[in-house]
Amino acid sequence: MGPDDILALPSMPPGNPSYPMGPYRFNDREYFIVIYESDPEAIDRLVPEPLTPDGSNQVFYEWINMPDSSGFGSYQESGVVIPCRYQDEAVNYTAMMFLNDEPPISAGREIWGFPKRWGQPRLAVQTDTLTGTLAYAGQMVAMGTMGYKHENLCHNAAECAQKLAKTQVNLKLLPCVSGKPLVAQLVAYNLTGIDVKFYYGGPARLHLVPHVNAPVADLPVRNVVAGHHFKADLTLPYGRVLYDYLN
């Protein structure tokens, strides 16, 4: 295996790469998001400079079901997103994510810096209730519920797609073999090719349980604002560097 062969590999391990080259297409990607107000000091502790919290004290707790993902297969995830600002732009910062599939964990961390760890999320409809749960190490750490499709929030497909195209930001950290930082960046990306199938709102509740390795409860629930439930086809492209902490 020569240098050109090595540089053409999409990912590790070289004999059986964890994921192929992107971009990556997702069909019928389904979201359940509970928007809630949390403690501003707790939010500040998780947001890396030069990002700043947007001042709303809001946090988005999300579940995502991805039944048809190119290169990644079928899996689910759950995590925490904080609305922020980068200079004059409104962005979403991803603080924690838990998945049940290795290829998107590896790709997410290595390419875009997604803060992904293994967990056991589950998004499902139980009779009249949309339910999301997250377990870690055999313990329940999050449970969300929402009334199923109470209010249609999508009266203009283009406007709904624009909501999903908002800039997303991650903190990407990769160590060198020496133990020193090799990559320390704020990385941004924007979803493309968005086709929204539906977008509903409704009453929601969220319960978070303290856990040392899944500390979603470090952003405590002060007040639930709304629940959102939507489904879309979309593409996750490669991203760009917003800020380099080593430069």
Buried (B, 14 or more C-beta within 10 A) or exposed (E): EEEEEEEEEBBEEEEEBBBEEBEBBBBEBBBBBBBBBBBEEBBEEBBBEEBEBBEBBBBBBBBBBBEEBBBBEEBBBBBBBBBBBBEEEEBBBBBBBBBBBBBBBBBBBBBBBBBBBEBBBBBEEEEEEBBBBBBBEEEBBBBBBBBBBBEEBBEEBEEBBEBBEEBBBBBBBEEEEEEEEEBBBBBBBBBBBBEBBBBBBBEBBBEBBEBEEBBBBBBBBEEBEBBBBBBBBBBBBEBEEBBEBEE
